[in-house]
Amino acid sequence: MEERIKLIEKEIQTLTSELQRVCDLLGGIDDIRFELKGIKVFLGRKYPEFKTELPEIVRKLKDKTKEA
């Protein structure tokens, strides 16, 4: 019974460390998302045609990703 408890405790530690790693990665992704929003706002102000061309650019990138 004690062995089983020790094994479960070890599994909990492993899961906790993995969860922390995933949370750190998600935080990095959120930072990148905010930076991209800022870039889009800047480009939309500096180059008004960017707003109309962006959906087509994104669609082409998604299509290329699916092909690869």
PQR file with spaces between the fields and no chain letter, atoms N, CA, C, O and H, PARSE charges and radii, in Angstrom:
ATOM       1  N    MET     1       0.816   -1.187    0.000 -0.4000 1.5000
ATOM       2  CA   MET     1       0.000    0.000    0.000 -0.0000 2.0000
ATOM       3  C    MET     1       0.871    1.267    0.000  0.5500 1.7000
ATOM       4  O    MET     1       0.577    2.222   -0.719 -0.5500 1.4000
ATOM       5  N    GLU     2       1.945    1.272    0.810 -0.4000 1.5000
ATOM       6  CA   GLU     2       2.839    2.430    0.862 -0.0000 2.0000
ATOM       7  C    GLU     2       3.545    2.647   -0.469  0.5500 1.7000
ATOM       8  O    GLU     2       3.756    3.784   -0.889 -0.5500 1.4000
ATOM       9  H    GLU     2       2.184    0.496    1.394  0.4000 1.0000
ATOM      10  N    GLU     3       3.904    1.562   -1.124 -0.4000 1.5000
ATOM      11  CA   GLU     3       4.552    1.671   -2.431 -0.0000 2.0000
ATOM      12  C    GLU     3       3.621    2.345   -3.421  0.5500 1.7000
ATOM      13  O    GLU     3       4.037    3.177   -4.226 -0.5500 1.4000
ATOM      14  H    GLU     3       3.732    0.638   -0.783  0.4000 1.0000
ATOM      15  N    ARG     4       2.385    1.980   -3.346 -0.4000 1.5000
ATOM      16  CA   ARG     4       1.389    2.544   -4.254 -0.0000 2.0000
ATOM      17  C    ARG     4       1.205    4.042   -3.998  0.5500 1.7000
ATOM      18  O    ARG     4       1.065    4.825   -4.938 -0.5500 1.4000
ATOM      19  H    ARG     4       2.046    1.304   -2.691  0.4000 1.0000
ATOM      20  N    ILE     5       1.207    4.433   -2.731 -0.4000 1.5000
ATOM      21  CA   ILE     5       1.085    5.843   -2.378 -0.0000 2.0000
ATOM      22  C    ILE     5       2.298    6.616   -2.887  0.5500 1.7000
ATOM      23  O    ILE     5       2.149    7.715   -3.421 -0.5500 1.4000
ATOM      24  H    ILE     5       1.321    3.798   -1.967  0.4000 1.0000
ATOM      25  N    LYS     6       3.496    6.055   -2.728 -0.4000 1.5000
ATOM      26  CA   LYS     6       4.706    6.707   -3.217 -0.0000 2.0000
ATOM      27  C    LYS     6       4.667    6.859   -4.734  0.5500 1.7000
ATOM      28  O    LYS     6       5.084    7.887   -5.269 -0.5500 1.4000
ATOM      29  H    LYS     6       3.617    5.162   -2.295  0.4000 1.0000
ATOM      30  N    LEU     7       4.172    5.847   -5.420 -0.4000 1.5000
ATOM      31  CA   LEU     7       4.068    5.899   -6.872 -0.0000 2.0000
ATOM      32  C    LEU     7       3.083    6.992   -7.296  0.5500 1.7000
ATOM      33  O    LEU     7       3.347    7.739   -8.238 -0.5500 1.4000
ATOM      34  H    LEU     7       3.834    5.012   -4.986  0.4000 1.0000
ATOM      35  N    ILE     8       1.972    7.079   -6.610 -0.4000 1.5000
ATOM      36  CA   ILE     8       0.976    8.106   -6.928 -0.0000 2.0000
ATOM      37  C    ILE     8       1.539    9.499   -6.656  0.5500 1.7000
ATOM      38  O    ILE     8       1.307   10.421   -7.437 -0.5500 1.4000
ATOM      39  H    ILE     8       1.758    6.472   -5.844  0.4000 1.0000
ATOM      40  N    GLU     9       2.274    9.661   -5.558 -0.4000 1.5000
ATOM      41  CA   GLU     9       2.893   10.948   -5.256 -0.0000 2.0000
ATOM      42  C    GLU     9       3.888   11.344   -6.341  0.5500 1.7000
ATOM      43  O    GLU     9       3.949   12.507   -6.740 -0.5500 1.4000
ATOM      44  H    GLU     9       2.463    8.912   -4.923  0.4000 1.0000
ATOM      45  N    LYS    10       4.651   10.394   -6.809 -0.4000 1.5000
ATOM      46  CA   LYS    10       5.623   10.641   -7.886 -0.0000 2.0000
ATOM      47  C    LYS    10       4.901   11.050   -9.173  0.5500 1.7000
ATOM      48  O    LYS    10       5.346   11.957   -9.876 -0.5500 1.4000
ATOM      49  H    LYS    10       4.602    9.449   -6.485  0.4000 1.0000
ATOM      50  N    GLU    11       3.796   10.384   -9.477 -0.4000 1.5000
ATOM      51  CA   GLU    11       3.014   10.725  -10.668 -0.0000 2.0000
ATOM      52  C    GLU    11       2.439   12.135  -10.545  0.5500 1.7000
ATOM      53  O    GLU    11       2.413   12.880  -11.524 -0.5500 1.4000
ATOM      54  H    GLU    11       3.435    9.647   -8.906  0.4000 1.0000
ATOM      55  N    ILE    12       1.983   12.501   -9.362 -0.4000 1.5000
ATOM      56  CA   ILE    12       1.450   13.847   -9.137 -0.0000 2.0000
ATOM      57  C    ILE    12       2.547   14.888   -9.349  0.5500 1.7000
ATOM      58  O    ILE    12       2.295   15.933   -9.950 -0.5500 1.4000
ATOM      59  H    ILE    12       2.004   11.895   -8.567  0.4000 1.0000
ATOM      60  N    GLN    13       3.752   14.622   -8.868 -0.4000 1.5000
ATOM      61  CA   GLN    13       4.863   15.545   -9.072 -0.0000 2.0000
ATOM      62  C    GLN    13       5.177   15.714  -10.552  0.5500 1.7000
ATOM      63  O    GLN    13       5.414   16.824  -11.027 -0.5500 1.4000
ATOM      64  H    GLN    13       3.957   13.774   -8.380  0.4000 1.0000
ATOM      65  N    THR    14       5.174   14.601  -11.270 -0.4000 1.5000
ATOM      66  CA   THR    14       5.447   14.641  -12.711 -0.0000 2.0000
ATOM      67  C    THR    14       4.376   15.440  -13.436  0.5500 1.7000
ATOM      68  O    THR    14       4.687   16.280  -14.280 -0.5500 1.4000
ATOM      69  H    THR    14       4.981   13.699  -10.885  0.4000 1.0000
ATOM      70  N    LEU    15       3.126   15.183  -13.111 -0.4000 1.5000
ATOM      71  CA   LEU    15       2.028   15.907  -13.751 -0.0000 2.0000
ATOM      72  C    LEU    15       2.073   17.396  -13.413  0.5500 1.7000
ATOM      73  O    LEU    15       1.784   18.236  -14.266 -0.5500 1.4000
ATOM      74  H    LEU    15       2.873   14.500  -12.425  0.4000 1.0000
ATOM      75  N    THR    16       2.428   17.718  -12.194 -0.4000 1.5000
ATOM      76  CA   THR    16       2.525   19.120  -11.786 -0.0000 2.0000
ATOM      77  C    THR    16       3.610   19.839  -12.574  0.5500 1.7000
ATOM      78  O    THR    16       3.404   20.965  -13.027 -0.5500 1.4000
ATOM      79  H    THR    16       2.662   17.036  -11.501  0.4000 1.0000
ATOM      80  N    SER    17       4.751   19.206  -12.739 -0.4000 1.5000
ATOM      81  CA   SER    17       5.833   19.851  -13.490 -0.0000 2.0000
ATOM      82  C    SER    17       5.459   20.006  -14.965  0.5500 1.7000
ATOM      83  O    SER    17       5.786   21.020  -15.582 -0.5500 1.4000
ATOM      84  H    SER    17       4.918   18.291  -12.371  0.4000 1.0000
ATOM      85  N    GLU    18       4.785   19.023  -15.526 -0.4000 1.5000
ATOM      86  CA   GLU    18       4.338   19.127  -16.917 -0.0000 2.0000
ATOM      87  C    GLU    18       3.294   20.229  -17.075  0.5500 1.7000
ATOM      88  O    GLU    18       3.314   20.972  -18.057 -0.5500 1.4000
ATOM      89  H    GLU    18       4.519   18.200  -15.025  0.4000 1.0000
ATOM      90  N    LEU    19       2.396   20.333  -16.120 -0.4000 1.5000
ATOM      91  CA   LEU    19       1.377   21.376  -16.151 -0.0000 2.0000
ATOM      92  C    LEU    19       2.024   22.754  -16.084  0.5500 1.7000
ATOM      93  O    LEU    19       1.598   23.673  -16.785 -0.5500 1.4000
ATOM      94  H    LEU    19       2.380   19.730  -15.323  0.4000 1.0000
ATOM      95  N    GLN    20       3.030   22.903  -15.262 -0.4000 1.5000
ATOM      96  CA   GLN    20       3.745   24.176  -15.159 -0.0000 2.0000
ATOM      97  C    GLN    20       4.431   24.511  -16.474  0.5500 1.7000
ATOM      98  O    GLN    20       4.420   25.664  -16.904 -0.5500 1.4000
ATOM      99  H    GLN    20       3.375   22.157  -14.693  0.4000 1.0000
ATOM     100  N    ARG    21       5.026   23.514  -17.115 -0.4000 1.5000
ATOM     101  CA   ARG    21       5.697   23.735  -18.407 -0.0000 2.0000
ATOM     102  C    ARG    21       4.697   24.190  -19.460  0.5500 1.7000
ATOM     103  O    ARG    21       4.983   25.099  -20.239 -0.5500 1.4000
ATOM     104  H    ARG    21       5.035   22.577  -16.766  0.4000 1.0000
ATOM     105  N    VAL    22       3.523   23.560  -19.489 -0.4000 1.5000
ATOM     106  CA   VAL    22       2.486   23.934  -20.452 -0.0000 2.0000
ATOM     107  C    VAL    22       1.978   25.344  -20.175  0.5500 1.7000
ATOM     108  O    VAL    22       1.747   26.114  -21.107 -0.5500 1.4000
ATOM     109  H    VAL    22       3.291   22.821  -18.856  0.4000 1.0000
ATOM     110  N    CYS    23       1.804   25.688  -18.901 -0.4000 1.5000
ATOM     111  CA   CYS    23       1.361   27.041  -18.546 -0.0000 2.0000
ATOM     112  C    CYS    23       2.380   28.081  -19.000  0.5500 1.7000
ATOM     113  O    CYS    23       2.002   29.146  -19.489 -0.5500 1.4000
ATOM     114  H    CYS    23       1.991   25.063  -18.144  0.4000 1.0000
ATOM     115  N    ASP    24       3.648   27.788  -18.846 -0.4000 1.5000
ATOM     116  CA   ASP    24       4.695   28.703  -19.299 -0.0000 2.0000
ATOM     117  C    ASP    24       4.640   28.890  -20.813  0.5500 1.7000
ATOM     118  O    ASP    24       4.795   30.005  -21.313 -0.5500 1.4000
ATOM     119  H    ASP    24       3.956   26.924  -18.449  0.4000 1.0000
ATOM     120  N    LEU    25       4.420   27.801  -21.537 -0.4000 1.5000
ATOM     121  CA   LEU    25       4.315   27.890  -22.994 -0.0000 2.0000
ATOM     122  C    LEU    25       3.104   28.720  -23.410  0.5500 1.7000
ATOM     123  O    LEU    25       3.184   29.523  -24.340 -0.5500 1.4000
ATOM     124  H    LEU    25       4.293   26.896  -21.131  0.4000 1.0000
ATOM     125  N    LEU    26       1.988   28.521  -22.719 -0.4000 1.5000
ATOM     126  CA   LEU    26       0.787   29.291  -23.035 -0.0000 2.0000
ATOM     127  C    LEU    26       0.999   30.776  -22.769  0.5500 1.7000
ATOM     128  O    LEU    26       0.494   31.617  -23.512 -0.5500 1.4000
ATOM     129  H    LEU    26       1.923   27.869  -21.964  0.4000 1.0000
ATOM     130  N    GLY    27       1.733   31.098  -21.728 -0.4000 1.5000
ATOM     131  CA   GLY    27       2.038   32.495  -21.449 -0.0000 2.0000
ATOM     132  C    GLY    27       2.842   33.115  -22.577  0.5500 1.7000
ATOM     133  O    GLY    27       2.610   34.264  -22.953 -0.5500 1.4000
ATOM     134  H    GLY    27       2.143   30.415  -21.124  0.4000 1.0000
ATOM     135  N    GLY    28       3.781   32.363  -23.114 -0.4000 1.5000
ATOM     136  CA   GLY    28       4.563   32.835  -24.253 -0.0000 2.0000
ATOM     137  C    GLY    28       3.706   33.037  -25.485  0.5500 1.7000
ATOM     138  O    GLY    28       3.908   33.985  -26.243 -0.5500 1.4000
ATOM     139  H    GLY    28       3.970   31.430  -22.808  0.4000 1.0000
ATOM     140  N    ILE    29       2.756   32.153  -25.682 -0.4000 1.5000
ATOM     141  CA   ILE    29       1.849   32.270  -26.829 -0.0000 2.0000
ATOM     142  C    ILE    29       0.974   33.513  -26.685  0.5500 1.7000
ATOM     143  O    ILE    29       0.721   34.210  -27.667 -0.5500 1.4000
ATOM     144  H    ILE    29       2.591   31.382  -25.067  0.4000 1.0000
ATOM     145  N    ASP    30       0.513   33.791  -25.470 -0.4000 1.5000
ATOM     146  CA   ASP    30      -0.290   35.000  -25.238 -0.0000 2.0000
ATOM     147  C    ASP    30       0.521   36.257  -25.545  0.5500 1.7000
ATOM     148  O    ASP    30       0.000   37.207  -26.129 -0.5500 1.4000
ATOM     149  H    ASP    30       0.718   33.224  -24.672  0.4000 1.0000
ATOM     150  N    ASP    31       1.800   36.263  -25.151 -0.4000 1.5000
ATOM     151  CA   ASP    31       2.664   37.411  -25.449 -0.0000 2.0000
ATOM     152  C    ASP    31       2.775   37.616  -26.957  0.5500 1.7000
ATOM     153  O    ASP    31       2.683   38.742  -27.446 -0.5500 1.4000
ATOM     154  H    ASP    31       2.224   35.492  -24.677  0.4000 1.0000
ATOM     155  N    ILE    32       2.972   36.535  -27.679 -0.4000 1.5000
ATOM     156  CA   ILE    32       3.094   36.618  -29.139 -0.0000 2.0000
ATOM     157  C    ILE    32       1.791   37.108  -29.752  0.5500 1.7000
ATOM     158  O    ILE    32       1.811   37.905  -30.690 -0.5500 1.4000
ATOM     159  H    ILE    32       3.047   35.620  -27.281  0.4000 1.0000
ATOM     160  N    ARG    33       0.656   36.642  -29.234 -0.4000 1.5000
ATOM     161  CA   ARG    33      -0.647   37.066  -29.742 -0.0000 2.0000
ATOM     162  C    ARG    33      -0.817   38.581  -29.588  0.5500 1.7000
ATOM     163  O    ARG    33      -1.282   39.241  -30.517 -0.5500 1.4000
ATOM     164  H    ARG    33       0.639   35.994  -28.472  0.4000 1.0000
ATOM     165  N    PHE    34      -0.447   39.143  -28.430 -0.4000 1.5000
ATOM     166  CA   PHE    34      -0.561   40.589  -28.218 -0.0000 2.0000
ATOM     167  C    PHE    34       0.382   41.365  -29.132  0.5500 1.7000
ATOM     168  O    PHE    34       0.026   42.430  -29.637 -0.5500 1.4000
ATOM     169  H    PHE    34      -0.069   38.606  -27.675  0.4000 1.0000
ATOM     170  N    GLU    35       1.572   40.837  -29.343 -0.4000 1.5000
ATOM     171  CA   GLU    35       2.507   41.501  -30.246 -0.0000 2.0000
ATOM     172  C    GLU    35       1.962   41.519  -31.668  0.5500 1.7000
ATOM     173  O    GLU    35       2.073   42.527  -32.366 -0.5500 1.4000
ATOM     174  H    GLU    35       1.861   39.972  -28.933  0.4000 1.0000
ATOM     175  N    LEU    36       1.374   40.408  -32.099 -0.4000 1.5000
ATOM     176  CA   LEU    36       0.796   40.364  -33.442 -0.0000 2.0000
ATOM     177  C    LEU    36      -0.357   41.350  -33.586  0.5500 1.7000
ATOM     178  O    LEU    36      -0.498   41.997  -34.624 -0.5500 1.4000
ATOM     179  H    LEU    36       1.284   39.589  -31.532  0.4000 1.0000
ATOM     180  N    LYS    37      -1.175   41.464  -32.554 -0.4000 1.5000
ATOM     181  CA   LYS    37      -2.268   42.446  -32.599 -0.0000 2.0000
ATOM     182  C    LYS    37      -1.707   43.852  -32.747  0.5500 1.7000
ATOM     183  O    LYS    37      -2.228   44.652  -33.523 -0.5500 1.4000
ATOM     184  H    LYS    37      -1.061   40.938  -31.711  0.4000 1.0000
ATOM     185  N    GLY    38      -0.654   44.153  -32.010 -0.4000 1.5000
ATOM     186  CA   GLY    38      -0.032   45.465  -32.123 -0.0000 2.0000
ATOM     187  C    GLY    38       0.521   45.722  -33.514  0.5500 1.7000
ATOM     188  O    GLY    38       0.372   46.818  -34.055 -0.5500 1.4000
ATOM     189  H    GLY    38      -0.230   43.503  -31.379  0.4000 1.0000
ATOM     190  N    ILE    39       1.153   44.721  -34.089 -0.4000 1.5000
ATOM     191  CA   ILE    39       1.697   44.854  -35.445 -0.0000 2.0000
ATOM     192  C    ILE    39       0.571   45.074  -36.449  0.5500 1.7000
ATOM     193  O    ILE    39       0.696   45.898  -37.355 -0.5500 1.4000
ATOM     194  H    ILE    39       1.274   43.831  -33.650  0.4000 1.0000
ATOM     195  N    LYS    40      -0.530   44.335  -36.289 -0.4000 1.5000
ATOM     196  CA   LYS    40      -1.661   44.499  -37.201 -0.0000 2.0000
ATOM     197  C    LYS    40      -2.255   45.903  -37.102  0.5500 1.7000
ATOM     198  O    LYS    40      -2.600   46.503  -38.120 -0.5500 1.4000
ATOM     199  H    LYS    40      -0.631   43.665  -35.553  0.4000 1.0000
ATOM     200  N    VAL    41      -2.375   46.423  -35.893 -0.4000 1.5000
ATOM     201  CA   VAL    41      -2.903   47.775  -35.731 -0.0000 2.0000
ATOM     202  C    VAL    41      -1.971   48.788  -36.387  0.5500 1.7000
ATOM     203  O    VAL    41      -2.422   49.681  -37.104 -0.5500 1.4000
ATOM     204  H    VAL    41      -2.094   45.936  -35.066  0.4000 1.0000
ATOM     205  N    PHE    42      -0.672   48.646  -36.139 -0.4000 1.5000
ATOM     206  CA   PHE    42       0.294   49.561  -36.735 -0.0000 2.0000
ATOM     207  C    PHE    42       0.237   49.518  -38.262  0.5500 1.7000
ATOM     208  O    PHE    42       0.165   50.558  -38.916 -0.5500 1.4000
ATOM     209  H    PHE    42      -0.305   47.921  -35.557  0.4000 1.0000
ATOM     210  N    LEU    43       0.268   48.315  -38.819 -0.4000 1.5000
ATOM     211  CA   LEU    43       0.252   48.194  -40.280 -0.0000 2.0000
ATOM     212  C    LEU    43      -1.059   48.700  -40.861  0.5500 1.7000
ATOM     213  O    LEU    43      -1.071   49.292  -41.941 -0.5500 1.4000
ATOM     214  H    LEU    43       0.326   47.470  -38.287  0.4000 1.0000
ATOM     215  N    GLY    44      -2.173   48.471  -40.151 -0.4000 1.5000
ATOM     216  CA   GLY    44      -3.462   48.968  -40.631 -0.0000 2.0000
ATOM     217  C    GLY    44      -3.516   50.480  -40.667  0.5500 1.7000
ATOM     218  O    GLY    44      -4.161   51.060  -41.540 -0.5500 1.4000
ATOM     219  H    GLY    44      -2.164   47.990  -39.274  0.4000 1.0000
ATOM     220  N    ARG    45      -2.848   51.122  -39.730 -0.4000 1.5000
ATOM     221  CA   ARG    45      -2.817   52.589  -39.713 -0.0000 2.0000
ATOM     222  C    ARG    45      -1.847   53.136  -40.750  0.5500 1.7000
ATOM     223  O    ARG    45      -2.147   54.116  -41.431 -0.5500 1.4000
ATOM     224  H    ARG    45      -2.324   50.651  -39.020  0.4000 1.0000
ATOM     225  N    LYS    46      -0.700   52.509  -40.867 -0.4000 1.5000
ATOM     226  CA   LYS    46       0.340   52.994  -41.780 -0.0000 2.0000
ATOM     227  C    LYS    46      -0.009   52.678  -43.239  0.5500 1.7000
ATOM     228  O    LYS    46       0.242   53.480  -44.138 -0.5500 1.4000
ATOM     229  H    LYS    46      -0.457   51.712  -40.314  0.4000 1.0000
ATOM     230  N    TYR    47      -0.589   51.498  -43.453 -0.4000 1.5000
ATOM     231  CA   TYR    47      -0.953   51.048  -44.804 -0.0000 2.0000
ATOM     232  C    TYR    47      -2.406   50.596  -44.792  0.5500 1.7000
ATOM     233  O    TYR    47      -2.682   49.430  -44.509 -0.5500 1.4000
ATOM     234  H    TYR    47      -0.792   50.846  -42.722  0.4000 1.0000
ATOM     235  N    PRO    48      -3.336   51.491  -45.092 -0.5600 1.5000
ATOM     236  CA   PRO    48      -4.769   51.140  -45.007  0.2800 2.0000
ATOM     237  C    PRO    48      -5.176   49.929  -45.858  0.5500 1.7000
ATOM     238  O    PRO    48      -6.106   49.207  -45.498 -0.5500 1.4000
ATOM     239  N    GLU    49      -4.496   49.705  -46.966 -0.4000 1.5000
ATOM     240  CA   GLU    49      -4.837   48.553  -47.818 -0.0000 2.0000
ATOM     241  C    GLU    49      -4.497   47.225  -47.138  0.5500 1.7000
ATOM     242  O    GLU    49      -4.976   46.168  -47.550 -0.5500 1.4000
ATOM     243  H    GLU    49      -3.740   50.291  -47.258  0.4000 1.0000
ATOM     244  N    PHE    50      -3.680   47.287  -46.111 -0.4000 1.5000
ATOM     245  CA   PHE    50      -3.316   46.072  -45.375 -0.0000 2.0000
ATOM     246  C    PHE    50      -4.547   45.384  -44.799  0.5500 1.7000
ATOM     247  O    PHE    50      -4.640   44.157  -44.804 -0.5500 1.4000
ATOM     248  H    PHE    50      -3.291   48.146  -45.777  0.4000 1.0000
ATOM     249  N    LYS    51      -5.496   46.184  -44.299 -0.4000 1.5000
ATOM     250  CA   LYS    51      -6.706   45.611  -43.696 -0.0000 2.0000
ATOM     251  C    LYS    51      -7.505   44.777  -44.694  0.5500 1.7000
ATOM     252  O    LYS    51      -8.088   43.758  -44.324 -0.5500 1.4000
ATOM     253  H    LYS    51      -5.420   47.181  -44.295  0.4000 1.0000
ATOM     254  N    THR    52      -7.534   45.199  -45.943 -0.4000 1.5000
ATOM     255  CA   THR    52      -8.301   44.451  -46.946 -0.0000 2.0000
ATOM     256  C    THR    52      -7.517   43.264  -47.494  0.5500 1.7000
ATOM     257  O    THR    52      -8.108   42.269  -47.914 -0.5500 1.4000
ATOM     258  H    THR    52      -7.060   46.026  -46.243  0.4000 1.0000
ATOM     259  N    GLU    53      -6.199   43.363  -47.494 -0.4000 1.5000
ATOM     260  CA   GLU    53      -5.377   42.293  -48.042 -0.0000 2.0000
ATOM     261  C    GLU    53      -5.056   41.187  -47.029  0.5500 1.7000
ATOM     262  O    GLU    53      -4.760   40.058  -47.422 -0.5500 1.4000
ATOM     263  H    GLU    53      -5.718   44.171  -47.153  0.4000 1.0000
ATOM     264  N    LEU    54      -5.111   41.502  -45.740 -0.4000 1.5000
ATOM     265  CA   LEU    54      -4.734   40.532  -44.709 -0.0000 2.0000
ATOM     266  C    LEU    54      -5.543   39.230  -44.781  0.5500 1.7000
ATOM     267  O    LEU    54      -4.939   38.159  -44.717 -0.5500 1.4000
ATOM     268  H    LEU    54      -5.351   42.419  -45.422  0.4000 1.0000
ATOM     269  N    PRO    55      -6.875   39.262  -44.909 -0.5600 1.5000
ATOM     270  CA   PRO    55      -7.607   37.982  -44.961  0.2800 2.0000
ATOM     271  C    PRO    55      -7.137   37.071  -46.102  0.5500 1.7000
ATOM     272  O    PRO    55      -7.064   35.853  -45.938 -0.5500 1.4000
ATOM     273  N    GLU    56      -6.824   37.659  -47.240 -0.4000 1.5000
ATOM     274  CA   GLU    56      -6.349   36.855  -48.376 -0.0000 2.0000
ATOM     275  C    GLU    56      -4.962   36.283  -48.082  0.5500 1.7000
ATOM     276  O    GLU    56      -4.680   35.134  -48.424 -0.5500 1.4000
ATOM     277  H    GLU    56      -6.883   38.648  -47.374  0.4000 1.0000
ATOM     278  N    ILE    57      -4.110   37.065  -47.462 -0.4000 1.5000
ATOM     279  CA   ILE    57      -2.771   36.592  -47.109 -0.0000 2.0000
ATOM     280  C    ILE    57      -2.867   35.417  -46.135  0.5500 1.7000
ATOM     281  O    ILE    57      -2.180   34.408  -46.296 -0.5500 1.4000
ATOM     282  H    ILE    57      -4.339   37.998  -47.185  0.4000 1.0000
ATOM     283  N    VAL    58      -3.721   35.559  -45.132 -0.4000 1.5000
ATOM     284  CA   VAL    58      -3.896   34.492  -44.131 -0.0000 2.0000
ATOM     285  C    VAL    58      -4.437   33.234  -44.796  0.5500 1.7000
ATOM     286  O    VAL    58      -3.980   32.129  -44.500 -0.5500 1.4000
ATOM     287  H    VAL    58      -4.279   36.378  -45.001  0.4000 1.0000
ATOM     288  N    ARG    59      -5.413   33.395  -45.698 -0.4000 1.5000
ATOM     289  CA   ARG    59      -5.985   32.243  -46.394 -0.0000 2.0000
ATOM     290  C    ARG    59      -4.910   31.514  -47.200  0.5500 1.7000
ATOM     291  O    ARG    59      -4.857   30.285  -47.183 -0.5500 1.4000
ATOM     292  H    ARG    59      -5.784   34.292  -45.939  0.4000 1.0000
ATOM     293  N    LYS    60      -4.054   32.254  -47.903 -0.4000 1.5000
ATOM     294  CA   LYS    60      -2.990   31.641  -48.689 -0.0000 2.0000
ATOM     295  C    LYS    60      -1.995   30.902  -47.793  0.5500 1.7000
ATOM     296  O    LYS    60      -1.537   29.811  -48.131 -0.5500 1.4000
ATOM     297  H    LYS    60      -4.097   33.253  -47.917  0.4000 1.0000
ATOM     298  N    LEU    61      -1.666   31.505  -46.654 -0.4000 1.5000
ATOM     299  CA   LEU    61      -0.745   30.845  -45.729 -0.0000 2.0000
ATOM     300  C    LEU    61      -1.343   29.547  -45.183  0.5500 1.7000
ATOM     301  O    LEU    61      -0.639   28.546  -45.049 -0.5500 1.4000
ATOM     302  H    LEU    61      -2.038   32.392  -46.380  0.4000 1.0000
ATOM     303  N    LYS    62      -2.633   29.564  -44.870 -0.4000 1.5000
ATOM     304  CA   LYS    62      -3.292   28.354  -44.374 -0.0000 2.0000
ATOM     305  C    LYS    62      -3.313   27.271  -45.441  0.5500 1.7000
ATOM     306  O    LYS    62      -3.103   26.095  -45.144 -0.5500 1.4000
ATOM     307  H    LYS    62      -3.205   30.377  -44.978  0.4000 1.0000
ATOM     308  N    ASP    63      -3.570   27.670  -46.690 -0.4000 1.5000
ATOM     309  CA   ASP    63      -3.585   26.700  -47.784 -0.0000 2.0000
ATOM     310  C    ASP    63      -2.199   26.066  -47.967  0.5500 1.7000
ATOM     311  O    ASP    63      -2.090   24.858  -48.177 -0.5500 1.4000
ATOM     312  H    ASP    63      -3.741   28.626  -46.931  0.4000 1.0000
ATOM     313  N    LYS    64      -1.145   26.881  -47.888 -0.4000 1.5000
ATOM     314  CA   LYS    64       0.208   26.352  -48.038 -0.0000 2.0000
ATOM     315  C    LYS    64       0.547   25.408  -46.886  0.5500 1.7000
ATOM     316  O    LYS    64       1.225   24.401  -47.089 -0.5500 1.4000
ATOM     317  H    LYS    64      -1.233   27.863  -47.718  0.4000 1.0000
ATOM     318  N    THR    65       0.083   25.728  -45.683 -0.4000 1.5000
ATOM     319  CA   THR    65       0.349   24.891  -44.531 -0.0000 2.0000
ATOM     320  C    THR    65      -0.317   23.533  -44.688  0.5500 1.7000
ATOM     321  O    THR    65       0.258   22.509  -44.320 -0.5500 1.4000
ATOM     322  H    THR    65      -0.468   26.546  -45.518  0.4000 1.0000
ATOM     323  N    LYS    66      -1.523   23.522  -45.231 -0.4000 1.5000
ATOM     324  CA   LYS    66      -2.244   22.260  -45.430 -0.0000 2.0000
ATOM     325  C    LYS    66      -1.542   21.381  -46.460  0.5500 1.7000
ATOM     326  O    LYS    66      -1.555   20.156  -46.343 -0.5500 1.4000
ATOM     327  H    LYS    66      -1.991   24.354  -45.530  0.4000 1.0000
ATOM     328  N    GLU    67      -0.923   22.005  -47.476 -0.4000 1.5000
ATOM     329  CA   GLU    67      -0.230   21.258  -48.527 -0.0000 2.0000
ATOM     330  C    GLU    67       1.037   20.596  -47.989  0.5500 1.7000
ATOM     331  O    GLU    67       1.405   19.508  -48.431 -0.5500 1.4000
ATOM     332  H    GLU    67      -0.912   23.001  -47.571  0.4000 1.0000
ATOM     333  N    ALA    68       1.693   21.240  -47.048 -0.4000 1.5000
ATOM     334  CA   ALA    68       2.990   20.754  -46.555 -0.0000 2.0000
ATOM     335  C    ALA    68       2.850   19.578  -45.640  0.5500 1.7000
ATOM     336  O    ALA    68       3.850   19.058  -45.146 -0.5500 1.4000
ATOM     337  H    ALA    68       1.394   22.124  -46.689  0.4000 1.0000
